[in-house]
Amino acid sequence: MFDLRVGVTRNSALVVVDMQEDFCEGGSLPVAGCRKIVSKINKYVEYFRGAGLTIVATRDWHPPNHVSFRERGGPWPPHCVAGSEGARFVKELKLPEDTVVVSKATEPDTEAYSAFTLTPLHYILSMRGVRRLFVVGVATDYCVKETAMEALKLGYEVVVLTDAIAGVSEETSREALNELVSKGAILAVEEDVKW
């Protein structure tokens, strides 16, 4: 009998995407279900912390005049402005002190949905020998998708933990996950993971 579960190996890392106040209910750009997934993400954080594995937390860290904001012709209201309350990680999120924090979309004229765009993330993971990424967070159809897609292009094995993600729209989230699977990502929930 085959064990079809996905293994967490010593070259695995957890990537927590953009779990920030502005993206949760009550924020300036809320994703429905954002707060609901925090307890599951905390559970995954505990697993990875207990195994001594790398945990990465990404965050939008925008300048006040970022190109994605409506005032500059972008699609979004101002959100996750560097140093603001809305840019803080969700208060219920329990990240260890040694979490690798990656700030993205920090340049006024550059959009960056992927946590690899103009950040040291690939270098950090490479230096730590990480080859398999377990991805959680928001939003499924934007930053989760683009981070996972870029990781696949860079040669990482990517597992999207679907019980710990939330998206802007059900339809575009489904399309995003289908696209990720077509490019080689694995979709899993907690019961599918072999610790």
N, C-alpha and C positions, 0 to 999 in steps of 0.2 A: 504493500500500500504506500503510495506517494504522500509525502507531507507537502501540501500545497501552500503552506503559510509562507509569508515573506519574512526572511531572517534579518534581525538587527545584528549586523556584524561590527567588528571593532573599527571598521572604516566607514561607519555610518554617522550621519549628523541629522539633527532635527532643525528645520528651518521654520520659524514662526513668522508669518508674513503680516506686517502692518496691523497688529492688534493694538490700535490706538483709539483714544477717546472719540475723536472726530468721526471714526468709521463705525462706532457703535451707537446704539439707540441713545438719542439725546445729543449726539454730535452734529456737526455742520454737514456731514455727508454720510448719513447712517446706512449701514448694510443690515437688512432685516436678519435677525438670528445671530448677530455678532456676539452679544453677551451670552447667549445660550451655549456657545461652543467653548467658552472660557474654561469651564470645569473639565471638559475632555482634554483641552490643550494642556491644562495643568497636570493631568494624569500622564500624558505623554512626556512632558517636561520631567516629571518624577522618574519615569522609566529611564530616560536618557541620562539624567543626573546620577541616578543610582548606578548606572553602568559606566560612569566616567566618560561619557561621549560628548562631543561638541554640540552645543545648543547655540543657534544663531537667532537673533530677533531683528527683523528688518523694520524700518520705519520711513515713511515719507517725512522729509525734513525740509519743507519748502521755504524759500525766501518769500517775503510778503507780495512780491510782484511776479510770482511764478507764471509761466506761460500756460499752464493748465487751467488757470483761474479765468472766470468769465470776463473780468475787467480787461483781460488781454486777449480775448477772443477764444479762450479755451472752453471746454464743456462743463467745468465744475465750479461750484462756489468755493471761496477760499476755505482751505482746510489744512490741518497739520502744518501750520506755520511754525518754523523752528523756534523752540523755546516756549511755545504757548501751551495752555492747559490741554487743548485739543490734540496736540502732538504727543502728549504723554502716553505711555503704554497704559492700557486698561488697568485700573487699580486692582482688580481681582486677579490679574495675571501674576503668577508666582514664578518669576524668572530668577535663577541663581545668580550670585554675584559675578561669576566668571562667564556669564552669557556674552557672546560676541555680538555687539550691537552694530548694525550696518545702516547708515543713513543714506537715503537715495533721493533723487530728484532735488538736489541741493543747488543746482545752477538755475538762474532765472529763466534762461532761454532753452532749456532742455527738458523734455518730458522723459520720465523713466519709470515705467511700470515694473520692469524687471529689477530685482535686487542685484543683478550683475552689471547693470549699466553704469559706467563711470564710478564703480566702487571697488574696493580691494577684496570683495568676497571670494572670487575665484582663486586669488593668490592665497588667501587665508586657508581656504579649504584644502588647496593643493599642498601647502606647507604642513598641514596636519594629516595628510594621507587619506583624506575623505574621498570616497568614491560613490557612496550611496546616500541620497538625500530623502528624508521623509518630510513632506511639506504639509503645513497646516496654516490656517488663518483666513484673511480676507483680502480682496474679494476674489472669489473663484474665477469670475469671468474677466478679471483685469490683472492685478498684481500676482495672484497665485498662479494664474495661467502663464503669464509672461516669465515669471521667475522659473517655473518648472520647464517651460519651453526652452529657455536659454540654457538651463542646466543640461537638458538633453543634448542640445547642440554642442555643448562643451564636453560631452562624453560621460556625464554622470548617469548613474542609475537613479531613476526618480520614482518614488512612491508617494502618491497623493492620498492622504488619510481623509477620506470623504466624510467621516463622522466628526471632523474638526475643521470644516471649512464652511463659509457662507458666501453667497453671491448676490450681486445687484438684481439680476433677473433669473428666474428659473430656466427660461429658454436659453439665454446666452451662457448660463453656467453649464447646462447640459451639453451645448455645442463645444464649450471650452474643454470639458472633460473628454468628450469624444475625440476631439482633435489631439489632445495630449496622449490618449491611448493609441491613436493612429501613428504617433511619432515614437511610441515605445514606453510611455509611462505606465505604471501599474497603479490601479485603484484598489485601496484596501481600507478596512476598518479595524478597530482594535483586536477583534477576534481572529483576524487574518495574520496578525503579526506574531512572529516567534521570538520570544525574548531570551 
